[in-house]
Amino acid sequence: MFELSQKFYFEAAHTLQRTIDAEGSRRIHGHTYHAEATVSGRPDPHTGMVLDLGHFRSAIEAVRAKLDHQFLDEIAELGPATLENLCAYIFAELSKSVARVVTVSIERPATGDRCTYRP
């Protein structure tokens, strides 16, 4: 079994209702998000690939375009713009066109935050 991963990033703004660090979170603010999606499988005997990277990158770019330079609060399918919801959203969107997505991770390097989703 092989795992094939692709990294990407997006810039986005959001608000967040919290009970701690609430004042800054409730105001519109932005982050640089670094994401990584992973598929798993056996290479196709004819192509030698688990998934053609061109197809993988195209699917990722379609998801990235929905998030990059957007106000995340306006994406109805996302719910509150938490790292957890972003992972689940990216997983669901990628799974529409890419088989065998097994993991999505999101990191905000500036704050040291990271979340990984493995359904």
C-alpha positions in Angstrom: 0.0 0.0 0.0 1.2 3.5 -0.9 0.3 6.9 0.3 0.6 9.9 -2.0 0.3 13.4 -0.6 0.1 16.9 -2.0 0.6 20.2 -0.1 -1.1 23.5 -0.8 -1.9 26.7 1.0 -4.6 29.3 1.1 -5.2 32.7 2.7 -8.6 33.4 4.3 -10.4 35.4 6.8 -13.0 34.5 9.4 -14.6 35.2 12.8 -15.0 32.7 15.6 -17.2 32.7 18.6 -15.1 31.5 21.6 -15.0 31.8 25.3 -11.3 32.3 25.6 -9.3 34.9 23.5 -12.8 35.9 22.5 -12.2 39.6 21.6 -9.7 39.1 18.8 -11.5 35.9 17.5 -14.8 37.6 17.2 -13.4 40.3 14.9 -12.7 39.5 11.3 -9.1 38.3 11.1 -7.1 36.2 8.6 -4.6 33.3 8.5 -2.3 31.6 6.1 -3.4 27.9 6.1 -1.0 25.2 5.0 -2.9 22.0 4.0 -1.9 18.5 3.0 -4.2 15.9 1.5 -3.2 12.2 1.2 -4.6 9.3 -0.8 -3.8 5.7 -0.3 -3.8 2.7 -2.6 -1.9 0.4 -4.8 -0.4 1.6 -8.1 -2.4 0.8 -11.2 -0.5 -1.9 -13.0 -0.7 0.0 -16.3 0.3 3.5 -15.2 2.4 2.6 -12.1 0.6 5.4 -10.2 -1.8 5.3 -7.2 -3.2 8.5 -8.7 -2.0 10.7 -11.5 -0.5 13.8 -9.8 -2.0 16.0 -12.5 -5.5 14.9 -11.5 -4.7 15.3 -7.8 -3.4 18.8 -8.3 -6.4 19.8 -10.4 -8.8 18.6 -7.7 -6.9 20.4 -5.0 -6.8 23.6 -7.0 -10.6 23.4 -7.4 -11.0 23.2 -3.6 -8.3 25.8 -3.0 -10.2 28.3 -5.2 -13.2 27.9 -3.0 -11.2 28.9 0.1 -8.3 31.2 -1.0 -8.9 34.9 -0.3 -12.4 34.1 0.9 -14.4 35.1 4.0 -14.9 31.6 5.4 -18.0 32.6 7.4 -19.8 32.8 4.1 -19.2 29.2 3.1 -22.4 27.6 4.2 -21.2 24.0 4.0 -18.2 24.8 6.2 -20.0 25.8 9.4 -17.8 27.6 12.0 -14.4 28.2 10.4 -12.4 25.9 12.8 -9.4 23.8 11.8 -11.6 20.7 12.4 -14.3 21.9 10.0 -11.8 23.0 7.4 -10.2 19.5 7.4 -13.6 17.9 7.1 -14.7 20.3 4.3 -11.6 19.8 2.3 -11.9 16.0 2.7 -15.5 16.1 1.5 -14.8 18.3 -1.5 -11.8 16.3 -2.6 -13.6 13.0 -2.2 -16.1 14.2 -4.8 -13.5 13.8 -7.5 -10.6 11.8 -6.0 -10.9 8.3 -4.8 -9.3 7.0 -1.6 -8.6 10.3 0.2 -7.5 9.1 3.7 -6.1 12.1 5.5 -6.4 15.9 5.4 -4.2 18.1 7.6 -4.2 21.8 8.1 -1.6 23.9 9.9 -1.2 27.5 10.7 2.6 27.8 11.1 2.5 31.3 12.5 0.6 30.1 15.6 1.8 26.5 15.7 -1.8 25.1 15.3 -2.4 21.8 13.4 -5.3 19.5 12.9 -5.5 16.2 11.1 -8.7 14.4 9.9 -8.7 10.6 9.3 -12.3 9.4 8.9 
